[in-house]
């Protein structure tokens, strides 16, 4: 302990005598203030210049210079332990978006979506530079279509942090179709050792205010106990109801789903 303290004091004395930051970060003479910068085990102090808005910390071979409004610059070779920052010490970013490509959506048989309508399933339509998943065409009837996808919570996920499934969806109509209470719903199941528990979603099925209008429908997942690496199976259920007599159709269109989650890093 005494050896470590002595080493820090020696570093302080050397930097004070120089009045110039090492590794090329020169500060205005007379305005330098030495500060103890406890930067995750890095064994050095720093120089701070309030007049220049510059801070430097490092040793004779490497360091970091930070300037107000200009960010930070590393100098020299930085070893793995020199400027290491634990993930737990990073700022938490809430509900960051992770997209699920249409190509990763699965039908009820576990294979990718077909390009033609299949009973009980979504299919995929490749238009002019567009790729959209669709429920079944509904004409004076009720059609229920399912689609699945799986996510693995990434390393940056904050344990028990918020998780929301967001579906960009629209009911696309032809002719004089009439929506009579169509809904979109999501169920999420955590999978472990080949088995799943109960549905983790607390949000009820969502309805639609208008036809031919895109909405983001959000479904909140109960995240208590979730950690990075957990596997979540997501089931999307579209129930489309057209109540007019043959003068039009309704199809539910789905853009790539998104998973929003709290992360660090």
Order of alpha helices (4+ residues) and beta strands (2+ residues): alpha-beta-beta-beta-beta-beta-beta-beta-beta-beta-beta-beta-beta-beta-beta-beta-beta-beta
